Amino acid sequence: MTLMTGAVPGTVSQVREQFGVWLHENEELLRRLCAPGMDVAATFTAQRELQKLLFDSGWIRLGWPEELGGLGGEMILRAVVVEELCSAGYPPPFSFGTQEVLGPAIARYAPPQLAADLLPRLLSGQEYWCQGFSEPGAGSDLASLRCKATEDGADWVIAGEKVWTSWAQVADRCLLLVRTGDANSGSRGITAVMMDMDTPGIDLRPLVSMNGDAEFCSLYLDDVRVPRSRTLGDVGGGWAVAMTILASERGAAAWQRQTWMRCRLQDLLRQAPHLPPAVAGEAYELIHSLRLLSRRTVRALSRGEDIGATPSFDKLLMSTAEKFLFAAALEHLGPTVLFDGDAASAGWRNDYLYSRASSIYGGAAEIQRDIVAGRILRLPGRR
Ligand SMILES: Cc1cc2nc3c(=O)[nH]c(=O)nc-3n(C[C@H](O)[C@H](O)[C@H](O)COP(=O)(O)OP(=O)(O)OC[C@H]3O[C@@H](n4cnc5c(N)ncnc54)[C@H](O)[C@@H]3O)c2cc1C
């Protein structure tokens, strides 16, 4: 492994140039860590290793504050790292999604010492975290969540249920939303806490999704004790933490997704020589439009601006592009892609099935349209 050499890059073009050299020097190792066809356990192991490699060499420390283990500079610098990684043909580690989704909220809302302790563990791949928001009956209507936290001495005592918690079975910690107000307190009575996944009282049951992976889990929390020092932001201020996380999930994560989709479109053009030009053109248009939209969001995030509800546009376009691309792949790669056992066919099938989830996770498409209509276009609400 080679380390980042020379001065820490401070501009997008410096990152592109220096990271390109680094990618070339580490090609053999990277190819091994990103080999297709690994099962879920092997993928997690390889991605932790990849993440450590990128952390130790400095690249994914770009754009995080120095006091939290970063190298400083703007967040756009590490967005470019992901893009260059994909352009060179490597899939971005899916933990990058977690980092960009949960990392900014930890940096902003965790007590400084806690943030300084936790964030480097996430960035370096030492730990994986999950997101405990959704509950049965509280997905789109997140403000109605019921998982209850009661104060007891220095702890919160938490009881309730979470569902669709992605990869909770491999997670070391969970960023959990709990109700600390009364049952009718809505979004004002929610608090965010960081829970260790090895705390007694957590019963975790994996749920298999349609691509065959046990990605999801149900979490049953039976008087789980979490130190109150693990509270993120204010007690009763969890909604602000949740909105920061959802803005990151819809915004920065869309950037990663579009870099990866560009790469998959190239794969499709190579593997489906008879792809109709109109289909290829539409896929390109959708992905490129997403890139332009997402670039605006990443720049705004990078400047520390409040991006409000605008990532709902990114999220909608992301799911439209993703569904179009992988439906086109399944239609035009020929019938054998549905059954063949080779890694490429399995990859296309998996990407097609997962694309169906893109208009659900991070807030369903109908909810994004509602946000765009009400908060951006200011259309009158339903009576
Ligand atoms: C791949 C994947 C990963 C996920 N990972 C996580 C995770 O790690 N952590 C986590 O907490 N959650 C996770 N989720 C859950 C996700 O956040 C919820 O599925 C999502 O918010 C929708 O909630 P729901 O499933 O309860 O559906 P519901 O809220 O019951 O919605 C069902 C349908 O009704 C529509 N609908 C609901 N309310 C309205 C309305 N007011 N107006 C118009 N239409 C409406 C929705 O758009 C949707 O089509 C994940 C989901 C997926 C698919």
The ligand as an SDF file (V2000), in Angstrom:
LIG
                    3D

 53 58  0  0  0  0  0  0  0  0999 V2000
  -33.5780   -1.0450    0.7990 C   0  0  0  0  0  0  0  0  0  0  0  0
  -34.1620   -0.3480    1.9860 C   0  0  0  0  0  0  0  0  0  0  0  0
  -33.3350   -0.0300    3.0500 C   0  0  0  0  0  0  0  0  0  0  0  0
  -33.8800    0.5650    4.1880 C   0  0  0  0  0  0  0  0  0  0  0  0
  -33.0500    0.8020    5.2420 N   0  0  0  0  0  0  0  0  0  0  0  0
  -33.5500    1.3780    6.3520 C   0  0  0  0  0  0  0  0  0  0  0  0
  -32.7060    1.5860    7.4790 C   0  0  0  0  0  0  0  0  0  0  0  0
  -31.5140    1.2550    7.4650 O   0  0  0  0  0  0  0  0  0  0  0  0
  -33.2300    2.1690    8.5740 N   0  0  0  0  0  0  0  0  0  0  0  0
  -34.5440    2.5490    8.6330 C   0  0  0  0  0  0  0  0  0  0  0  0
  -34.9380    3.1030    9.6540 O   0  0  0  0  0  0  0  0  0  0  0  0
  -35.3820    2.3260    7.5960 N   0  0  0  0  0  0  0  0  0  0  0  0
  -34.9100    1.7470    6.4530 C   0  0  0  0  0  0  0  0  0  0  0  0
  -35.7440    1.5020    5.3960 N   0  0  0  0  0  0  0  0  0  0  0  0
  -37.1730    1.7850    5.5340 C   0  0  0  0  0  0  0  0  0  0  0  0
  -37.6360    2.9920    4.7200 C   0  0  0  0  0  0  0  0  0  0  0  0
  -37.1900    4.1890    5.2890 O   0  0  0  0  0  0  0  0  0  0  0  0
  -39.1730    2.9140    4.6760 C   0  0  0  0  0  0  0  0  0  0  0  0
  -39.5190    1.7310    3.9730 O   0  0  0  0  0  0  0  0  0  0  0  0
  -39.7710    4.1020    3.9780 C   0  0  0  0  0  0  0  0  0  0  0  0
  -39.6220    5.2890    4.7190 O   0  0  0  0  0  0  0  0  0  0  0  0
  -41.2940    3.8800    3.7200 C   0  0  0  0  0  0  0  0  0  0  0  0
  -41.9430    3.5330    4.9110 O   0  0  0  0  0  0  0  0  0  0  0  0
  -42.8530    2.2070    4.9930 P   0  0  0  0  0  0  0  0  0  0  0  0
  -42.0950    1.0610    4.4390 O   0  0  0  0  0  0  0  0  0  0  0  0
  -43.3710    2.1230    6.3830 O   0  0  0  0  0  0  0  0  0  0  0  0
  -44.0600    2.4670    3.9860 O   0  0  0  0  0  0  0  0  0  0  0  0
  -45.3650    3.3330    4.2510 P   0  0  0  0  0  0  0  0  0  0  0  0
  -45.0020    4.5840    4.9500 O   0  0  0  0  0  0  0  0  0  0  0  0
  -46.3790    2.4510    4.8910 O   0  0  0  0  0  0  0  0  0  0  0  0
  -45.8050    3.6740    2.7970 O   0  0  0  0  0  0  0  0  0  0  0  0
  -46.4100    2.7120    1.9220 C   0  0  0  0  0  0  0  0  0  0  0  0
  -46.7680    3.4240    0.6120 C   0  0  0  0  0  0  0  0  0  0  0  0
  -47.7170    4.4720    0.8940 O   0  0  0  0  0  0  0  0  0  0  0  0
  -47.2320    5.7230    0.4170 C   0  0  0  0  0  0  0  0  0  0  0  0
  -47.5800    6.7890    1.3670 N   0  0  0  0  0  0  0  0  0  0  0  0
  -47.4420    6.7690    2.7000 C   0  0  0  0  0  0  0  0  0  0  0  0
  -47.8300    7.9600    3.2160 N   0  0  0  0  0  0  0  0  0  0  0  0
  -48.1860    8.7330    2.1670 C   0  0  0  0  0  0  0  0  0  0  0  0
  -48.6470   10.0910    2.0350 C   0  0  0  0  0  0  0  0  0  0  0  0
  -48.7950   10.8800    3.1070 N   0  0  0  0  0  0  0  0  0  0  0  0
  -48.9060   10.5680    0.7960 N   0  0  0  0  0  0  0  0  0  0  0  0
  -48.7390    9.7880   -0.2980 C   0  0  0  0  0  0  0  0  0  0  0  0
  -48.2990    8.4890   -0.2460 N   0  0  0  0  0  0  0  0  0  0  0  0
  -48.0250    7.9870    0.9640 C   0  0  0  0  0  0  0  0  0  0  0  0
  -45.7020    5.5590    0.3870 C   0  0  0  0  0  0  0  0  0  0  0  0
  -45.1260    6.4410   -0.5240 O   0  0  0  0  0  0  0  0  0  0  0  0
  -45.5620    4.1080   -0.0510 C   0  0  0  0  0  0  0  0  0  0  0  0
  -45.6620    3.9870   -1.4460 O   0  0  0  0  0  0  0  0  0  0  0  0
  -35.2550    0.8940    4.2490 C   0  0  0  0  0  0  0  0  0  0  0  0
  -36.0840    0.5820    3.1680 C   0  0  0  0  0  0  0  0  0  0  0  0
  -35.5580   -0.0400    2.0450 C   0  0  0  0  0  0  0  0  0  0  0  0
  -36.4720   -0.3820    0.9100 C   0  0  0  0  0  0  0  0  0  0  0  0
  1  2  1  0
  2  3  1  0
  2 52  2  0
  3  4  2  0
  4  5  1  0
  4 50  1  0
  5  6  2  0
  6  7  1  0
  6 13  1  0
  7  8  2  0
  7  9  1  0
  9 10  1  0
 10 11  2  0
 10 12  1  0
 12 13  2  0
 13 14  1  0
 14 15  1  0
 14 50  1  0
 15 16  1  0
 16 17  1  0
 16 18  1  0
 18 19  1  0
 18 20  1  0
 20 21  1  0
 20 22  1  0
 22 23  1  0
 23 24  1  0
 24 25  2  0
 24 26  1  0
 24 27  1  0
 27 28  1  0
 28 29  2  0
 28 30  1  0
 28 31  1  0
 31 32  1  0
 32 33  1  0
 33 34  1  0
 33 48  1  0
 34 35  1  0
 35 36  1  0
 35 46  1  0
 36 37  1  0
 36 45  1  0
 37 38  2  0
 38 39  1  0
 39 40  1  0
 39 45  2  0
 40 41  1  0
 40 42  2  0
 42 43  1  0
 43 44  2  0
 44 45  1  0
 46 47  1  0
 46 48  1  0
 48 49  1  0
 50 51  2  0
 51 52  1  0
 52 53  1  0
M  END
$$$$
